[in-house]
């Protein structure tokens, strides 16, 4: 369902907008000031924003400026709905990056037509048509944004294992459902456990990225892996789920049992690397993901150019029982990265 953020401080107008939009099948949330608009947009990434210019606190122009600066929100269509109808007001709105301008009192047909046009444009130009997540260009901009900033970052590179076998046996529609599920899980986990400005992108196919901070990287990774393992089981036939394999044919037409689809996550962090370009980040993330795929189950690896953090930090902590699989992920889910020892299955990929 399409989500629209309404930013309007006049309750009557806000209520009317919400009513009109929900009749048309849109899901809406209304806020009354600019600061809340920026926070909500970065947290939930609505599909479109309807924005008044005159707001308490920061005005609509400043809201647009902030959202256009951030890679997580720069693609969101913004439609101004304002009583300020002077040519200068319109010109300034388009200069700061607005996509449409409608004056109050508004015509419902005009507003809905503008919304439909902007949603279609954003879908075609910026978002994955399957997951409605930011795609290739937006992912590059998000990584570049982090490289040019001063804040520490971590990138999670997610990829499905044995996906082709699943797609061949169950069909491309089931495969699309699997890919969509991963996107939804990433979005939900980031909203629940990540930072407000964490970025989720769909590179293409069954590859995804999550850009976060080092203190959140492992928390997000573990919640994503656990939720994926639980929710993806519903996509299999009962007999395949119970057996733990997919019955299919190999390339020579012989009966073969394929593994269930698992999820690998490679992590690259600025704590250990100082890449100078998006291409370098991509190479590091690909190598981290490749090493993660060497594991038999959903295990994430941390790319590091330094010594093994297990050797560096484990002496400062009391012994911890080694767990396996989902138990280990759950056991560590809420421990900050630098405040606990690494478990043995969290092998560190070292780059010389």
C-alpha positions as CSV (number, residue, x, y, z in Angstrom):
1,X,0.0,0.0,0.0
2,X,1.2,3.5,-0.8
3,X,2.0,5.7,2.2
4,X,1.6,9.4,2.1
5,X,2.8,11.9,4.7
6,X,0.6,14.9,5.1
7,X,2.4,17.9,6.7
8,X,-0.3,20.5,7.6
9,X,-0.8,22.5,10.8
10,X,-4.5,23.4,10.1
11,X,-6.5,20.5,11.5
12,X,-9.5,21.0,9.3
13,X,-7.4,20.9,6.1
14,X,-5.3,18.0,7.4
15,X,-8.4,16.0,8.2
16,X,-9.9,16.7,4.8
17,X,-6.7,15.6,3.0
18,X,-6.5,12.4,5.0
19,X,-10.2,11.6,4.2
20,X,-9.7,12.3,0.5
21,X,-6.5,10.2,0.3
22,X,-7.9,7.2,2.3
23,X,-11.0,7.1,0.1
24,X,-8.6,6.6,-2.8
25,X,-6.9,3.7,-1.0
26,X,-3.8,5.5,0.2
27,X,-2.4,5.0,3.7
28,X,-1.8,8.4,5.4
29,X,-0.1,9.8,8.4
30,X,-0.5,13.5,9.4
31,X,2.0,15.7,11.3
32,X,1.7,19.4,12.1
33,X,5.2,20.8,12.0
34,X,8.4,20.7,9.9
35,X,10.7,19.0,12.5
36,X,8.3,16.1,12.9
37,X,8.0,15.9,9.1
38,X,11.7,15.4,8.6
39,X,12.0,12.9,11.4
40,X,9.0,10.9,10.1
41,X,10.2,11.0,6.5
42,X,13.7,9.6,7.5
43,X,12.2,7.0,9.7
44,X,9.5,5.6,7.5
45,X,10.3,6.8,4.0
46,X,6.8,7.6,2.7
47,X,6.1,7.2,-1.0
48,X,5.0,10.8,-1.2
49,X,4.8,14.0,0.9
50,X,2.1,16.7,0.8
51,X,3.6,19.7,2.4
52,X,2.4,23.2,3.4
53,X,5.0,26.0,3.3
54,X,3.9,27.9,6.4
55,X,4.5,25.7,9.4
56,X,5.4,26.0,13.0
57,X,9.2,26.0,13.6
58,X,11.0,25.3,10.3
59,X,9.0,26.1,7.2
60,X,8.3,23.9,4.2
61,X,11.3,25.2,2.3
62,X,13.7,24.0,5.0
63,X,11.9,20.7,5.2
64,X,12.5,20.2,1.4
65,X,16.1,21.3,1.7
66,X,16.8,18.8,4.5
67,X,15.1,15.9,2.8
68,X,16.7,16.6,-0.6
69,X,20.2,16.5,1.1
70,X,19.7,13.0,2.6
71,X,20.1,10.0,0.3
72,X,17.4,8.1,2.2
73,X,14.7,10.8,1.4
74,X,16.1,12.6,-1.7
75,X,13.9,10.6,-4.1
76,X,10.6,11.1,-2.2
77,X,8.1,13.2,-4.4
78,X,7.1,16.3,-2.5
79,X,3.9,18.2,-3.5
80,X,3.4,21.7,-2.0
81,X,-0.1,22.5,-0.9
82,X,-0.2,26.2,0.1
83,X,-2.1,29.4,0.1
84,X,1.1,31.2,-1.0
85,X,0.4,31.3,-4.7
86,X,2.7,34.1,-5.8
87,X,5.1,33.5,-8.7
88,X,8.1,34.0,-6.4
89,X,6.8,31.4,-3.9
90,X,6.3,28.9,-6.7
91,X,9.8,29.6,-8.2
92,X,11.5,29.3,-4.8
93,X,9.7,26.0,-4.2
94,X,10.9,24.5,-7.4
95,X,14.4,25.8,-6.8
96,X,14.7,23.9,-3.6
97,X,13.4,20.7,-5.2
98,X,9.6,20.4,-5.0
99,X,7.9,18.2,-7.5
100,X,4.4,19.8,-7.6
101,X,2.7,22.9,-6.4
102,X,-1.0,23.2,-5.7
103,X,-2.7,26.2,-4.2
104,X,-5.4,26.3,-1.5
105,X,-8.3,25.9,-1.7
106,X,-7.4,22.8,-3.7
107,X,-9.3,20.9,-6.4
108,X,-9.5,17.2,-5.4
109,X,-9.1,16.0,-9.0
110,X,-6.1,18.1,-9.6
111,X,-4.4,17.0,-6.4
112,X,-5.1,13.3,-7.1
113,X,-3.8,13.6,-10.6
114,X,-0.6,15.3,-9.4
115,X,-0.1,12.6,-6.7
116,X,-0.6,9.8,-9.3
117,X,1.9,11.4,-11.7
118,X,4.6,11.9,-9.1
119,X,4.2,8.4,-7.7
120,X,4.6,6.9,-11.2
121,X,7.6,9.1,-11.9
122,X,9.4,8.1,-8.7
123,X,8.7,4.4,-9.3
124,X,10.1,4.5,-12.8
125,X,13.2,6.6,-12.0
126,X,14.3,5.8,-8.5
127,X,12.7,2.7,-7.0
128,X,12.9,-1.0,-7.6
129,X,9.5,-2.0,-9.2
130,X,9.4,-5.1,-7.1
131,X,10.3,-4.0,-3.6
132,X,9.8,-0.2,-4.0
133,X,13.1,0.3,-2.3
134,X,15.8,2.7,-3.6
135,X,17.8,1.1,-6.4
136,X,21.3,1.3,-7.9
137,X,21.8,5.0,-8.3
138,X,20.3,5.8,-4.9
139,X,22.5,3.1,-3.3
140,X,25.6,4.7,-4.8
141,X,24.6,8.1,-3.6
142,X,23.9,6.7,-0.1
143,X,27.3,5.1,0.1
144,X,29.0,8.3,-1.2
145,X,27.1,10.3,1.3
146,X,28.7,8.2,4.1
147,X,32.2,8.4,2.6
148,X,32.0,12.2,2.5
149,X,30.7,12.5,6.1
150,X,32.4,12.3,9.4
151,X,30.2,9.8,11.1
152,X,31.3,6.1,11.4
153,X,29.3,3.7,9.2
154,X,28.7,0.0,8.5
155,X,27.3,-1.5,5.4
156,X,25.4,-4.8,5.4
157,X,25.4,-6.6,2.0
158,X,22.7,-9.2,1.9
159,X,22.3,-12.0,-0.6
160,X,20.1,-15.2,-0.9
161,X,21.9,-18.6,-1.2
162,X,20.5,-21.4,-3.4
163,X,17.9,-18.9,-4.7
164,X,18.1,-20.2,-8.3
165,X,17.0,-23.7,-7.3
166,X,14.0,-22.3,-5.4
167,X,13.1,-20.1,-8.4
168,X,13.4,-23.1,-10.8
169,X,11.2,-25.4,-8.7
170,X,8.6,-23.0,-7.3
171,X,8.5,-20.5,-10.2
172,X,9.4,-16.8,-10.7
173,X,6.3,-15.5,-8.8
174,X,7.4,-17.4,-5.7
175,X,10.9,-16.1,-6.3
176,X,9.5,-12.6,-6.4
177,X,7.7,-13.2,-3.1
178,X,11.0,-14.4,-1.5
179,X,12.8,-11.2,-2.7
180,X,10.0,-9.0,-1.5
181,X,10.0,-10.7,1.9
182,X,13.7,-9.9,2.4
183,X,13.1,-6.3,1.5
184,X,10.1,-6.0,3.9
185,X,12.2,-7.7,6.7
186,X,15.1,-5.3,6.2
187,X,12.7,-2.3,6.3
188,X,10.9,-3.5,9.4
189,X,14.1,-4.4,11.4
190,X,15.7,-1.1,10.6
191,X,12.6,0.8,11.7
192,X,12.4,-1.2,15.0
193,X,16.1,-1.5,15.9
194,X,18.1,0.9,13.7
195,X,18.8,4.6,13.5
196,X,16.3,7.1,12.1
197,X,18.5,7.7,9.0
198,X,19.6,4.2,8.3
199,X,19.3,3.3,4.6
200,X,17.8,0.2,3.0
201,X,18.4,-0.3,-0.7
202,X,17.7,-3.0,-3.3
203,X,20.7,-3.4,-5.6
204,X,18.8,-5.8,-7.9
205,X,17.9,-9.4,-8.1
206,X,18.3,-10.9,-4.6
207,X,21.0,-8.4,-3.4
208,X,20.2,-5.8,-0.7
209,X,22.2,-3.3,1.3
210,X,21.6,-1.7,4.7
211,X,23.7,1.3,5.7
212,X,23.8,1.9,9.4
213,X,26.3,2.7,12.2
214,X,28.8,0.2,13.7
215,X,26.9,-0.1,17.0
216,X,23.7,-1.2,15.2
217,X,25.2,-3.4,12.5
218,X,25.3,-6.7,14.3
219,X,21.9,-6.0,16.0
220,X,20.3,-5.5,12.7
221,X,22.1,-8.4,11.1
222,X,20.9,-10.9,13.8
223,X,17.3,-9.7,13.8
224,X,17.1,-9.8,10.0
225,X,18.6,-13.4,10.0
226,X,16.2,-14.7,12.7
227,X,13.1,-13.1,11.1
228,X,14.1,-14.3,7.7
229,X,14.5,-17.9,8.8
230,X,11.1,-17.8,10.6
231,X,9.1,-16.1,7.9
232,X,10.7,-17.6,4.8
233,X,9.6,-21.1,5.9
234,X,6.0,-20.2,5.0
235,X,7.0,-20.0,1.3
236,X,7.8,-23.7,1.0
237,X,5.5,-26.6,0.5
238,X,4.8,-28.6,3.7
239,X,6.8,-31.6,2.5
240,X,9.8,-29.5,1.6
241,X,9.7,-27.6,4.8
242,X,9.5,-30.7,6.9
243,X,12.3,-32.4,5.0
244,X,14.5,-29.3,5.0
245,X,15.3,-29.6,1.3
246,X,13.6,-28.8,-2.1
247,X,12.8,-31.7,-4.4
248,X,13.8,-30.8,-7.9
249,X,15.8,-31.8,-11.0
250,X,19.4,-31.1,-11.6
251,X,20.8,-29.9,-15.0
252,X,20.9,-33.4,-16.3
253,X,17.2,-34.0,-15.4
254,X,18.0,-36.2,-12.4
255,X,16.1,-36.0,-9.1
256,X,18.0,-33.9,-6.6
257,X,17.5,-32.5,-3.1
258,X,18.4,-28.8,-3.1
259,X,19.1,-26.9,0.2
260,X,16.5,-24.4,1.4
261,X,17.3,-20.8,0.6
262,X,19.4,-19.1,3.3
263,X,20.5,-15.5,3.7
264,X,24.2,-14.4,3.8
265,X,25.3,-11.0,5.1
266,X,28.7,-9.5,4.6
267,X,29.6,-6.4,6.7
268,X,32.0,-3.7,5.9
269,X,32.7,-1.1,8.6
270,X,34.6,2.2,8.7
271,X,36.1,1.0,12.0
272,X,38.4,-1.2,10.0
273,X,38.4,0.3,6.5
274,X,38.9,3.7,5.0
275,X,37.8,3.3,1.4
276,X,38.0,6.3,-0.9
277,X,35.4,5.5,-3.4
278,X,32.0,3.7,-3.9
279,X,33.8,1.2,-6.1
280,X,36.2,0.3,-3.2
281,X,33.3,-0.1,-0.8
282,X,31.6,-2.4,-3.3
283,X,34.7,-4.6,-3.7
284,X,35.0,-4.9,0.1
285,X,31.3,-5.7,0.6
286,X,31.4,-8.3,-2.2
287,X,34.4,-10.0,-0.6
288,X,32.7,-10.0,2.8
289,X,29.6,-11.5,1.3
290,X,31.6,-14.2,-0.5
291,X,33.2,-15.3,2.7
292,X,29.8,-15.2,4.4
293,X,28.5,-17.6,1.8
294,X,31.1,-20.2,2.8
295,X,29.1,-20.8,5.9
296,X,26.5,-23.6,5.9
297,X,23.8,-21.4,7.5
298,X,22.8,-17.8,8.2
299,X,26.1,-16.4,9.5
300,X,27.4,-12.9,9.0
301,X,31.1,-12.1,8.6
302,X,32.8,-8.8,9.4
303,X,35.3,-7.5,6.9
304,X,38.4,-6.2,8.6
305,X,41.8,-5.1,7.5
306,X,43.2,-5.3,11.0
307,X,44.0,-8.2,13.3
308,X,41.2,-10.6,14.2
309,X,39.0,-8.7,16.8
310,X,38.6,-12.0,18.7
311,X,42.3,-11.9,19.4
312,X,42.4,-8.1,20.1
313,X,39.5,-7.9,22.5
314,X,38.5,-11.3,23.9
315,X,41.1,-11.2,26.7
316,X,39.1,-8.3,28.3
317,X,35.9,-10.3,28.7
318,X,35.0,-13.4,30.7
319,X,34.6,-16.7,28.7
320,X,31.3,-17.1,26.9
321,X,29.8,-20.4,25.9
322,X,30.0,-20.9,22.1
323,X,26.5,-21.3,20.6
324,X,25.5,-22.1,17.0
325,X,23.0,-20.9,14.4
326,X,20.0,-18.9,15.5
327,X,20.8,-19.4,19.2
328,X,24.0,-17.4,18.8
329,X,22.3,-14.7,16.9
330,X,19.6,-14.3,19.5
331,X,22.1,-14.5,22.4
332,X,24.0,-11.6,21.1
333,X,21.2,-9.6,19.5
334,X,21.2,-6.7,21.9
335,X,24.9,-6.5,22.8
336,X,26.9,-3.5,21.3
337,X,29.7,-4.6,19.1
338,X,32.6,-3.3,21.2
339,X,31.1,-4.4,24.5
340,X,31.2,-8.2,24.0
341,X,33.5,-10.9,22.6
342,X,33.0,-12.2,19.1
343,X,31.6,-15.8,19.0
344,X,33.6,-18.3,17.0
345,X,31.1,-18.6,14.1
346,X,31.4,-14.8,13.6
347,X,34.6,-15.3,11.6
348,X,36.3,-12.2,10.6
349,X,37.3,-11.8,7.0
350,X,40.7,-10.2,6.9
351,X,42.1,-8.2,4.0
352,X,45.9,-7.9,3.8
